[in-house]
């Protein structure tokens, strides 16, 4: 009997997923159009910096398995702070110890 472990799968082109490629393309198009605001002497460092940031953003998140870093950062900005608040060790009363 064969058990299905995963129903959805992402399209992979070589070692990188299609979703990651599209994110990098959109990222570079955005910063390519903004290069007019960058001084000509800083253009090469600007492009190298954006390449490094793009690679970091498509890496898997350490804190949220199955998601990319850009998705984890997006979750931080759009999360509802009224739903969950972790209990800090310092905030606990002595009643529980």
Steps between C-alpha positions, in 0.01 A plus 500: 500500500639840401449797728498850359710727715471822303222607265649825380847543360683796357652510155875467517741613228837351581587567865264799540121524512297697246349710782851603608599589145189716458569673835859578396385632161237727659755612762758590235246674276396715794855599588601529134242776455622669821863510384443847355504633855842345571825686432699352211798431726280287729322303226719188519481474882123560473458208259725270706309590818168426332630165374606401853168614650302311232690179575445540875128568454440179301685280748286274723397658829655359817203606714214399271560164330369471146510876441757732350661792683293756306182318604607494867575874488162560336329304780666724758362815337145376436436287809216584732654584835171446686484127427810358666745632753766266634540481875844612604675327789546836669126578482387180672395519859641283775167312525598257228840406631 
